[in-house]
Structures are given as C-alpha cells and as structure tokens.
Amino acid sequence: MNISRRDFLKNGVLELATAGWPAWMPRLAFRTPADAPYAGDTLVCIFQRGGMDGLNVVVPYGDGDYYKHRSTLAIAGPKAGDPAAAIDLDGFFGLNPALAPLKDLYQGQVLAFVHAAGSPDPTHSHFDAQDYMERGTPGEKSIPTGWLARHLQSAASTNKSPFRAVGLGAVMQGSLRGPVPAVALQSIADFHLKGRPGAAGEIARFQAELASLYQIGSSQLDDAGQDTFAAMQTLGQLTSPSASGPAAGPGPAKYVPANGAVYPATMFGKAMATVAQLIKASIGLEIACVDLGGWDTHVGEGAATSGQLPRLLQELGNTLHAFYTDLQDQMGHITVVTMSEFGRRVMENGSHGTDHGHGNCMLLMGKGVLGGKVYGQWPGLAPTEEYGPGDLAVTTDFRDVLAEVVQKRLLNNALATVFPGYQPHMRGLLSAVEQAVPVTI
C-alpha cells in the first residue's frame, strides 16, 4: 500500500477511496485544547431538510385565516374520536395526528414547540437557507465555520474524545465545520463492512499500515492521524461483542434498546439508534447532528393521514418517542432540537402542496425543557399580518432558541462567538443544568 500521510489527511479531512473501507470513516480537523471538564448536556440537533410545513405540524386551528387559505390541506380542529383531527395542545394550537406518539411527552412537559420561528433572511433558496442556518449567520457567508463548531471551540472542556462531535450521514453537516474534530459516521455497523467475511482481518491490516505513518512526528497531520486511529480503536471496542470497559457494547447488530423502545427501520430511525448507543457507551459524545430529508412538499403534501408530510411526521414522531423511551434515564442530560431551513406558504398551491415560505416551528425535547407549551408570539395569518407574499412571519429568531440551548444546557456563555453579530433574546424555554457544588471539608 503506497499512500502518503498528506494524501490520507488532505485538508484535515479523511478521504479514502478504497472500496472496502468502512463508510463511517472519521473526518477530523485539528483540536483546540480547552481548560475545564464538560458538565453540560449531550445535544442532538435534527435538521429537517427541504422546508417543513410548520403550519400543518403545529396547527393554528384557533386562527380562522388558516382555513381560508387551505381548502384541501387544512387539518380540522380537535374533535373526540376523529383520527384526522388535530390533537389539542393549548386551546389554540393542535398537533398533527401523525405525531400522536409525542402527545404523552408534551403532556409530561418534556417536549415543547416554538412557532413562528426561523431565519430572518428572506431567501427561498434551499441551499442558501440551509447554509445560513448551519453557519448561524443569516445573510452572511464571510464566516466559514458552523455555529456548533464555534460552540465546541469556545466551550470550556477538556474532552479529548474523538467522538466529542458526530455527524450522522454521508456528508458532514455544515454546522460542525470548523477547527474542532468532528466524526462523520453513517452507522456503527459499517465498521464491520456489513458482516462481509474476512472484513475484520482486512481492516486490521489496513489500519496497521496506515497507523505506522503517524507513529513518529509532531506535525498537525501526525496529530490528526493519531486522533483518527483513536476513533477507530474506540469504535472497534464499541462494536466488539467481547470488548470490556466503558466503551464496550454488544455490537450494533445485537443492540437492544431499553424500556421496550422500537426504532423505525429507516435511515433516520437507525441514525437515532446509533446516537443512543454512542450516548450509552459513555465515550464523550457532546454533539450529534442528524438529518431527515424530504420536506419539500410542493406536490401531494397530504394533511393528516395520507401524503408525504404525514409519512414524514409519523417517522419523526415514532423515532423521537423511541429515542426518549430508550434513554429516559439519561434524558436529564440530553437535549434534542429540530429545525428546518424555512416553512411553507400559508396558501396551498394547485398541486395539493405548498411552496417555499418563511416562518416555521421548532421542537425541543428533554428533561431540561420547560415543556407542555407552544412558545412564540403568534403573528396571525390574515393578509395584513403575513410576511411578504403570503408567508408566516418570523417572530422568534432561530438563534434565540439555539443560544438558550448553548447557554443553559451546554454551559457556554460565549454567545457572541457562537452567533457573531447577533444579540440573542432568552425565551425561557429551558431550565439551567444543575451542576454539582464542590464541598470543602
């Protein structure tokens, strides 16, 4: 095998074209040392790519203008015994019935929504809107790093785990791009090359060959290479049925969620199960980013029981319920937040769908969430209250929600670094993490 160190760690990101190499191959940048132990939550950030129709997710059934604009897509207000009716939340808003699995979590005050939330930038471009949100700088592209990368760099932490930040999926999320290591992981199971005979020996030989390139030296490439193989060793322990120690596990194929939780057999369900397994392994996970695509519902959106949106909501609801059930004993130190690049137009189009809009809704889940409430100032849906040509107005900047998570649950007060040029407004969505007080004897 003839491969140079620089080729192996080109631009600080591992890129390997070998057909047999596992798809979870870590992508690492360079670590910035910190100075204090981390005691905050694990954050699970879910990006709903495509522009979710928040008006049909958390339904403003108390606003009569909602029904004037949607003749076929509107979801009826709460009605006992009607499976197609909204599930009442607070007398004004109702939950799409496809999200029925989340009702108990909302009533248990561990789940909340923020409506009329989103980016103040007016773009209707998926690419630009997603990029701005992941940078945390709406309308500004001169800052190359993501908001989570800036959080990791500015947070006080001595966490040196190669799994401090993980992006689930084929491509590293933009919010994680920056100077602190992050791992791109498709699935733990891929470590074993999907069970292909002889894979373990092949991976061991290849790993030994590459590791020998980084045994001596103190350059940034050497450091990144050593970080990479530390990640490989840790994940190998996690996936080994015979492993022992804090990272030991039964192997991904034999992973059994706790409390009878059942994850959907979808890419999103499997990704969230992977996050749960990494959390339980106690290997230093602070941030996990997961994508769920398909929310661009121009055609055949559907309302309550059939169509593209209900299918996605059912997958989202079942997965989040399974995740909470699986990790309920740890949810005091886990926060889940969802976001989408923009919402949909108030008025449905001629193809039984909705076009790109502006305001949307976000979700927060965890025992640190002051749940059982729909937050945000409702702007109304009358033509005089809409934003631009028929959109829901944004009354809560998405950075306000994320900043409160960063400060109260991730214990990072450097909000000016995480969200440069913006002064967040705390919305009272979360309680602060309870930290142990040192006792002097």
C-alpha positions as CSV (number, residue, x, y, z in Angstrom):
1,M,0.0,0.0,0.0
2,N,1.5,3.3,-1.2
3,I,-0.3,6.2,0.4
4,S,1.3,9.3,1.8
5,R,0.2,11.0,5.1
6,R,-0.7,14.2,3.2
7,D,-2.9,12.2,0.8
8,F,-4.5,10.4,3.7
9,L,-5.3,13.6,5.7
10,K,-5.9,16.0,2.8
11,N,-7.3,19.3,4.1
12,G,-7.7,17.9,7.6
13,V,-10.5,15.6,6.4
14,L,-10.0,11.9,5.9
15,E,-10.8,10.9,2.4
16,L,-10.2,7.3,1.3
17,A,-11.2,5.8,-2.0
18,T,-10.6,2.2,-1.0
19,A,-13.8,0.2,-1.8
20,G,-13.6,-1.9,1.3
21,W,-13.0,0.9,3.8
22,P,-15.9,1.5,6.2
23,A,-18.4,4.3,5.4
24,W,-18.1,5.8,8.9
25,M,-14.5,6.8,8.2
26,P,-13.9,9.8,10.6
27,R,-13.4,13.3,9.1
28,L,-11.2,15.2,11.5
29,A,-10.0,18.8,11.7
30,F,-7.5,20.0,14.3
31,R,-8.2,20.1,18.0
32,T,-8.2,23.3,20.1
33,P,-7.3,22.5,23.7
34,A,-9.7,23.6,26.4
35,D,-9.3,24.1,30.1
36,A,-12.2,22.6,32.1
37,P,-14.3,19.5,32.3
38,Y,-17.6,19.4,30.5
39,A,-20.7,19.0,32.5
40,G,-23.4,20.0,30.1
41,D,-26.0,18.1,28.1
42,T,-25.5,16.0,25.0
43,L,-27.1,17.9,22.2
44,V,-28.9,16.1,19.4
45,C,-29.6,18.5,16.6
46,I,-32.0,17.3,13.9
47,F,-32.2,19.2,10.6
48,Q,-35.4,18.7,8.6
49,R,-34.1,19.4,5.1
50,G,-36.4,20.6,2.5
51,G,-38.5,23.2,4.3
52,M,-41.1,21.7,6.7
53,D,-44.7,22.9,6.6
54,G,-44.9,24.0,10.2
55,L,-48.5,25.2,9.8
56,N,-49.6,21.6,9.3
57,V,-47.3,20.3,12.0
58,V,-48.4,22.5,14.9
59,V,-51.8,23.6,13.5
60,P,-53.1,27.1,14.4
61,Y,-56.7,25.8,14.4
62,G,-57.7,28.9,16.5
63,D,-56.8,31.2,13.7
64,G,-59.7,31.3,11.2
65,D,-57.5,32.5,8.4
66,Y,-55.7,29.2,8.4
67,Y,-58.8,27.5,7.0
68,K,-59.4,30.3,4.5
69,H,-56.1,29.6,2.8
70,R,-56.1,25.8,2.8
71,S,-59.2,24.2,1.2
72,T,-57.8,20.7,1.0
73,L,-54.7,20.6,3.2
74,A,-56.1,22.1,6.4
75,I,-56.3,19.9,9.4
76,A,-59.5,20.0,11.4
77,G,-59.5,21.3,14.9
78,P,-59.6,18.8,17.8
79,K,-62.6,16.5,17.8
80,A,-63.0,13.5,20.0
81,G,-62.9,10.2,18.1
82,D,-61.7,11.8,14.8
83,P,-58.3,10.3,13.9
84,A,-57.8,13.0,11.2
85,A,-58.3,15.9,13.7
86,A,-55.6,17.8,15.4
87,I,-54.5,16.8,18.9
88,D,-55.2,19.8,21.2
89,L,-52.2,21.4,22.7
90,D,-53.3,24.6,24.4
91,G,-56.8,25.6,23.1
92,F,-55.3,27.4,20.0
93,F,-52.7,25.1,18.6
94,G,-53.1,21.4,17.8
95,L,-50.6,18.7,16.9
96,N,-50.8,16.9,13.5
97,P,-52.3,13.5,14.3
98,A,-49.4,11.8,12.6
99,L,-47.3,13.0,15.6
100,A,-49.6,11.3,18.2
101,P,-46.7,9.4,19.7
102,L,-45.4,12.7,21.0
103,K,-48.6,13.6,22.9
104,D,-47.5,11.9,26.1
105,L,-44.1,13.7,26.1
106,Y,-45.8,17.0,25.6
107,Q,-48.2,16.4,28.4
108,G,-45.3,15.2,30.5
109,Q,-43.7,18.6,30.0
110,V,-40.5,17.3,28.4
111,L,-41.4,18.5,24.9
112,A,-42.2,22.0,23.6
113,F,-42.7,23.8,20.3
114,V,-41.6,27.3,19.2
115,H,-43.9,28.6,16.5
116,A,-43.4,31.4,14.0
117,A,-39.6,30.7,14.4
118,G,-37.0,30.7,11.8
119,S,-34.3,32.7,10.0
120,P,-34.8,36.4,9.4
121,D,-33.2,36.1,6.0
122,P,-35.8,36.2,3.2
123,T,-34.2,33.7,0.8
124,H,-36.4,30.9,-0.6
125,S,-33.4,29.0,-1.8
126,H,-32.8,25.7,0.0
127,F,-29.1,25.9,-0.4
128,D,-28.7,29.4,0.9
129,A,-31.2,29.0,3.7
130,Q,-29.7,25.8,5.0
131,D,-26.2,27.3,4.7
132,Y,-27.1,30.4,6.7
133,M,-28.8,28.3,9.4
134,E,-25.8,26.0,9.8
135,R,-23.4,28.9,9.9
136,G,-25.7,30.6,12.3
137,T,-25.2,33.8,10.3
138,P,-28.3,34.6,8.2
139,G,-27.4,36.6,5.1
140,E,-23.7,36.4,5.9
141,K,-21.2,33.9,4.3
142,S,-17.9,35.5,5.2
143,I,-17.7,33.4,8.3
144,P,-16.7,29.9,7.2
145,T,-17.4,28.0,10.3
146,G,-20.6,26.4,11.6
147,W,-22.3,27.5,14.8
148,L,-21.7,24.2,16.6
149,A,-18.1,24.2,15.6
150,R,-17.7,27.7,17.2
151,H,-19.5,26.4,20.3
152,L,-17.1,23.5,20.6
153,Q,-14.1,25.8,20.1
154,S,-15.2,28.3,22.7
155,A,-16.7,26.0,25.3
156,A,-14.6,25.2,28.4
157,S,-13.9,21.5,28.0
158,T,-11.0,19.0,28.4
159,N,-13.0,16.4,26.5
160,K,-10.4,14.8,24.1
161,S,-12.7,12.0,22.9
162,P,-12.6,11.6,19.1
163,F,-16.4,11.3,19.4
164,R,-16.9,14.7,21.0
165,A,-19.0,15.7,17.9
166,V,-20.5,13.3,15.5
167,G,-22.4,14.0,12.2
168,L,-24.7,11.1,11.2
169,G,-24.9,10.8,7.4
170,A,-22.8,10.6,4.3
171,V,-21.7,14.2,4.5
172,M,-20.5,16.3,7.5
173,Q,-23.1,18.8,8.5
174,G,-22.1,22.4,7.9
175,S,-22.8,23.4,11.5
176,L,-19.9,21.2,12.6
177,R,-17.3,22.5,10.1
178,G,-14.6,24.3,11.9
179,P,-11.3,23.9,13.9
180,V,-12.5,21.2,16.4
181,P,-12.6,17.5,15.5
182,A,-15.9,16.0,14.3
183,V,-16.6,12.5,13.1
184,A,-18.8,11.7,10.0
185,L,-20.5,8.4,10.8
186,Q,-23.0,6.6,8.8
187,S,-23.5,3.7,11.2
188,I,-21.6,1.7,13.7
189,A,-22.5,-1.5,11.8
190,D,-20.4,-0.3,8.8
191,F,-17.3,-0.7,11.0
192,H,-17.6,-4.4,10.2
193,L,-18.1,-3.8,6.5
194,K,-21.6,-5.1,6.8
195,G,-20.5,-8.5,8.0
196,R,-18.5,-9.4,4.9
197,P,-16.4,-12.5,5.5
198,G,-12.8,-11.6,6.2
199,A,-13.5,-7.9,6.8
200,A,-12.1,-7.8,10.3
201,G,-8.7,-9.1,9.2
202,E,-8.7,-6.8,6.2
203,I,-9.5,-3.7,8.3
204,A,-6.9,-4.6,10.9
205,R,-4.1,-5.0,8.2
206,F,-5.1,-1.7,6.5
207,Q,-5.3,0.1,9.8
208,A,-1.9,-1.1,11.0
209,E,-0.4,0.0,7.7
210,L,-1.8,3.5,7.9
211,A,-1.2,3.9,11.6
212,S,2.5,3.3,11.1
213,L,2.6,6.5,9.1
214,Y,1.8,8.6,12.2
215,Q,3.7,6.9,15.0
216,I,6.6,9.4,14.9
217,G,6.3,13.2,14.5
218,S,4.5,16.2,16.0
219,S,3.0,17.9,12.9
220,Q,-0.7,18.7,12.6
221,L,-1.0,15.8,10.2
222,D,0.5,13.5,12.8
223,D,-1.9,14.8,15.4
224,A,-4.9,14.4,13.2
225,G,-3.8,10.9,12.2
226,Q,-3.4,9.8,15.8
227,D,-6.9,11.2,16.5
228,T,-8.2,9.2,13.7
229,F,-6.9,5.9,14.9
230,A,-8.0,6.7,18.4
231,A,-11.5,7.0,17.0
232,M,-11.2,3.7,15.1
233,Q,-10.0,1.9,18.2
234,T,-12.8,3.3,20.3
235,L,-15.4,2.4,17.8
236,G,-13.9,-1.0,17.4
237,Q,-14.3,-1.6,21.1
238,L,-17.9,-0.4,21.0
239,T,-18.7,-2.8,18.2
240,S,-16.9,-5.8,19.6
241,P,-19.0,-8.4,21.5
242,S,-16.0,-9.4,23.6
243,A,-14.9,-5.9,24.5
244,S,-14.8,-4.7,28.0
245,G,-14.6,-1.3,29.7
246,P,-16.7,1.9,29.3
247,A,-16.9,1.7,25.5
248,A,-17.9,-2.0,25.4
249,G,-21.1,-2.9,23.8
250,P,-23.0,-5.9,22.4
251,G,-22.3,-4.9,18.8
252,P,-24.6,-2.9,16.6
253,A,-26.5,-5.9,15.2
254,K,-27.3,-7.0,18.7
255,Y,-28.2,-3.6,20.2
256,V,-31.4,-3.9,22.2
257,P,-33.0,-0.5,23.1
258,A,-34.1,-0.1,26.7
259,N,-37.6,0.0,28.1
260,G,-39.1,-1.8,25.1
261,A,-38.3,1.1,22.7
262,V,-38.6,0.3,19.0
263,Y,-36.9,2.5,16.4
264,P,-38.4,2.6,12.9
265,A,-36.3,0.6,10.4
266,T,-35.5,3.7,8.4
267,M,-32.2,5.6,7.9
268,F,-33.4,8.2,10.4
269,G,-34.5,5.6,12.9
270,K,-31.2,3.8,12.6
271,A,-29.3,7.1,12.9
272,M,-31.0,8.0,16.1
273,A,-30.5,4.4,17.5
274,T,-26.8,4.9,16.7
275,V,-26.8,8.2,18.7
276,A,-28.4,6.4,21.6
277,Q,-25.8,3.7,21.5
278,L,-23.0,6.2,21.5
279,I,-24.5,8.1,24.4
280,K,-24.8,4.9,26.4
281,A,-21.3,3.9,25.6
282,S,-20.0,7.0,27.6
283,I,-17.3,7.8,25.1
284,G,-17.6,11.6,25.4
285,L,-20.3,12.5,22.9
286,E,-21.3,16.1,23.3
287,I,-22.9,16.9,19.9
288,A,-24.8,14.7,17.4
289,C,-26.2,16.0,14.2
290,V,-28.8,14.0,12.3
291,D,-30.6,14.8,9.0
292,L,-34.1,13.9,8.0
293,G,-34.8,15.0,4.4
294,G,-37.9,15.0,2.2
295,W,-39.8,18.0,3.5
296,D,-40.0,19.9,0.2
297,T,-43.8,19.3,-0.3
298,H,-44.7,21.1,-3.5
299,V,-46.9,18.2,-4.7
300,G,-49.1,15.7,-2.8
301,E,-48.2,17.0,0.6
302,G,-51.2,15.5,2.3
303,A,-52.8,16.6,5.5
304,A,-53.5,14.2,8.4
305,T,-53.5,10.6,7.3
306,S,-52.0,10.2,3.8
307,G,-49.4,12.0,1.7
308,Q,-45.7,12.9,2.0
309,L,-46.0,15.1,5.1
310,P,-47.9,12.6,7.3
311,R,-45.5,9.9,6.4
312,L,-42.5,12.0,7.4
313,L,-44.2,13.1,10.6
314,Q,-45.1,9.5,11.6
315,E,-41.4,8.6,11.1
316,L,-40.3,11.6,13.1
317,G,-42.8,11.0,15.9
318,N,-42.1,7.3,16.2
319,T,-38.4,7.8,16.2
320,L,-38.3,10.6,18.8
321,H,-40.7,8.6,21.0
322,A,-38.4,5.6,20.7
323,F,-35.3,7.7,21.5
324,Y,-36.9,9.2,24.6
325,T,-38.1,5.8,25.8
326,D,-34.7,4.2,25.2
327,L,-32.8,7.0,27.0
328,Q,-35.4,8.1,29.6
329,D,-33.0,7.6,32.5
330,Q,-30.4,9.8,30.8
331,M,-32.7,12.5,29.3
332,G,-31.9,14.8,32.2
333,H,-28.6,15.4,30.4
334,I,-29.8,15.2,26.8
335,T,-31.5,18.0,24.7
336,V,-33.0,17.4,21.3
337,V,-33.7,20.3,19.0
338,T,-35.2,20.3,15.5
339,M,-35.0,22.9,12.7
340,S,-35.8,23.4,9.1
341,E,-34.5,26.0,6.7
342,F,-37.8,27.7,6.2
343,G,-41.6,27.0,6.3
344,R,-44.2,26.8,3.6
345,R,-46.6,29.4,2.1
346,V,-49.8,30.0,4.0
347,M,-51.9,29.3,0.9
348,E,-51.8,25.8,-0.7
349,N,-50.9,25.6,-4.4
350,G,-52.7,24.0,-7.3
351,S,-50.9,20.7,-6.8
352,H,-52.2,19.9,-3.3
353,G,-48.9,21.1,-1.9
354,T,-47.3,24.2,-0.5
355,D,-44.5,26.4,-1.9
356,H,-41.4,27.8,-0.1
357,G,-42.3,30.2,2.7
358,H,-40.7,31.9,5.7
359,G,-41.8,31.2,9.3
360,N,-41.8,27.7,10.7
361,C,-41.8,25.8,14.0
362,M,-39.1,24.2,16.1
363,L,-39.2,21.4,18.6
364,L,-37.3,20.9,21.9
365,M,-37.2,17.7,23.9
366,G,-35.5,16.7,27.1
367,K,-36.0,16.9,30.9
368,G,-34.3,20.3,30.8
369,V,-37.1,21.6,28.5
370,L,-39.9,23.6,30.1
371,G,-42.3,21.6,28.1
372,G,-46.0,21.3,27.6
373,K,-46.2,24.6,25.9
374,V,-46.2,26.2,22.4
375,Y,-43.8,29.2,22.7
376,G,-43.6,32.2,20.5
377,Q,-45.6,35.3,19.5
378,W,-48.3,34.3,17.0
379,P,-48.3,36.9,14.2
380,G,-51.6,35.8,12.6
381,L,-52.4,34.7,9.1
382,A,-54.5,37.5,7.8
383,P,-53.1,39.1,4.6
384,T,-52.1,42.2,6.5
385,E,-50.2,40.1,9.0
386,E,-48.3,37.9,6.6
387,Y,-44.7,38.3,5.7
388,G,-44.0,39.2,2.1
389,P,-46.2,37.5,-0.5
390,G,-48.2,35.1,1.7
391,D,-45.8,33.7,4.3
392,L,-45.9,33.2,8.0
393,A,-43.9,35.9,9.7
394,V,-40.9,35.1,11.9
395,T,-41.3,36.4,15.4
396,T,-38.6,34.2,17.1
397,D,-35.2,34.1,15.5
398,F,-33.9,30.5,15.4
399,R,-30.7,31.8,17.1
400,D,-32.7,32.7,20.2
401,V,-33.7,29.1,20.6
402,L,-30.2,27.7,19.9
403,A,-28.5,30.3,22.0
404,E,-30.6,29.4,25.0
405,V,-29.7,25.7,24.5
406,V,-26.0,26.7,24.2
407,Q,-26.0,28.8,27.4
408,K,-28.3,26.9,29.7
409,R,-27.8,23.3,28.6
410,L,-24.3,23.3,27.0
411,L,-22.9,25.7,29.7
412,N,-21.3,28.1,27.2
413,N,-21.7,31.8,27.7
414,A,-19.7,32.8,24.7
415,L,-22.8,33.6,22.6
416,A,-21.1,36.5,20.8
417,T,-18.6,33.9,19.4
418,V,-21.2,31.2,18.6
419,F,-23.6,33.7,16.9
420,P,-21.4,36.7,15.9
421,G,-23.1,40.0,15.2
422,Y,-26.3,38.9,17.0
423,Q,-27.7,39.6,20.4
424,P,-29.9,36.6,21.3
425,H,-33.1,37.0,23.4
426,M,-33.7,34.4,26.0
427,R,-37.2,33.0,25.7
428,G,-37.5,31.0,28.9
429,L,-37.6,27.6,27.1
430,L,-35.2,25.7,29.2
431,S,-34.1,25.3,32.8
432,A,-30.4,25.6,33.5
433,V,-28.3,22.5,34.0
434,E,-27.9,21.6,37.7
435,Q,-24.2,21.4,38.4
436,A,-22.7,19.7,41.4
437,V,-21.4,22.1,44.0
438,P,-17.9,21.3,45.4
439,V,-17.9,20.5,49.1
440,T,-14.9,21.7,51.1
441,I,-14.0,19.5,54.1
